[in-house]
Amino acid sequence: PYYVYPNQNLFLQASLHSSDPNLVVFVDTCVASPDPSNFQTLTYELIRNGCVKDFTYFSYYSPCREVARFGFNAFSFVNRYPSVYLQCELVVCRSNDYSSRCYQGCVSRFKRNTGS
């Protein structure tokens, strides 16, 4: 666990470890829940399909393509829930494929590619 005060800035980093230097990582969706096993019932979206949902969420510059840095202000689910759990979905793409999901940014309706 990581203990913070409400409204404290949280900084996160996701790193891709691969022998392929031509990959890039993109934060697509991050959802918070007071229940670590249920991200369906009571949730709070920070970012969904690359679209920022929480005004305190911010993407930070990273000198490496295989590292995504982001942050937001800590919050709680009303006083009866002592913890907040975060579940994030990241996308890995080829760094030179500018038509890939990683370079599309906010997509309000994302359709899956039917190709391989």
For each residue, the residues with C-beta under 8 A, 3 or more apart:
1: 83
2: 10
3:
4: 8 10 74
5: 8 74
6: 73 74 75 76
7: 73 74 75
8: 4 5 73 74
9: 71 72 73 74
10: 2 4 71 72 73 74
11: 60 69 70 71
12: 69 70 71
13: 62 67 68 69 70
14: 25 27 67 68 88 90
15: 25 66 67
16: 23 25 66 67 90 92
17: 66
18: 23 66
19:
20: 23
21:
22: 94 95 96
23: 16 18 20 65 66 92 93 94 95
24: 65 66 92 93 94 95 102
25: 14 15 16 65 66 67 68 90 91 92 102
26: 50 68 90 91 92 93 101 102
27: 14 30 47 50 59 68 70 88 90
28: 47 49 50 89 90 91 101
29: 45 47 48 49 88 89
30: 27 45 46 47 57 70 86 87 88 89
31: 39 43 44 45 46 48 86 87 88
32: 43 44 45 46 75 77 84 85 86 87
33: 36 38 39 41 42 43 44 77 84 85 87
34: 42 77 81 83 84 85
35: 38 39 41 42 85
36: 33 83 85
37:
38: 33 35 41 42
39: 31 33 35 43 85 87
40: 43
41: 33 35 38
42: 33 34 35 38 77
43: 31 32 33 39 40
44: 31 32 33 54 75 77
45: 29 30 31 32 48 53 54
46: 30 31 32 52 53 54 57 72 86
47: 27 28 29 30 50 51 52 53 54 57 70
48: 29 31 45 51 53
49: 28 29 106 107 108 109 110
50: 26 27 28 47 104 105 106 107
51: 47 48 106 107 108
52: 46 47 55 57 106
53: 45 46 47 48 57
54: 44 45 46 47 57 72
55: 52
56: 72 73
57: 30 46 47 52 53 54 70 71 72
58: 70 71 72
59: 27 68 69 70
60: 11 69 70 71
61: 69
62: 13 65 67 68 69
63: 67
64: 67
65: 23 24 25 62 95
66: 15 16 17 18 23 24 25
67: 13 14 15 16 25 62 63 64
68: 13 14 25 26 27 59 62 90
69: 11 12 13 59 60 61 62
70: 11 12 13 27 30 47 57 58 59 60
71: 9 10 11 12 57 58 60
72: 9 10 46 54 56 57 58
73: 6 7 8 9 10 56
74: 4 5 6 7 8 9 10 84
75: 6 7 32 44 84
76: 6 79 81 82 84
77: 32 33 34 42 44 80 81 84
78: 81
79: 76
80: 77
81: 34 76 77 78 84
82: 76
83: 1 34 36
84: 32 33 34 74 75 76 77 81
85: 32 33 34 35 36 39
86: 30 31 32 46
87: 30 31 32 33 39
88: 14 27 29 30 31
89: 28 29 30
90: 14 16 25 26 27 28 68
91: 25 26 28 100 101 102
92: 16 23 24 25 26 102
93: 23 24 26 97 100 101 102 103
94: 22 23 24 97 100
95: 22 23 24 65
96: 22
97: 93 94 100 102 103
98: 103
99: 103
100: 91 93 94 97 103 104
101: 26 28 91 93 104 107 110
102: 24 25 26 91 92 93 97
103: 93 97 98 99 100
104: 50 100 101 107
105: 50
106: 49 50 51 52
107: 49 50 51 101 104 110
108: 49 51
109: 49
110: 49 101 107
111:
112:
113:
114:
115:
116:
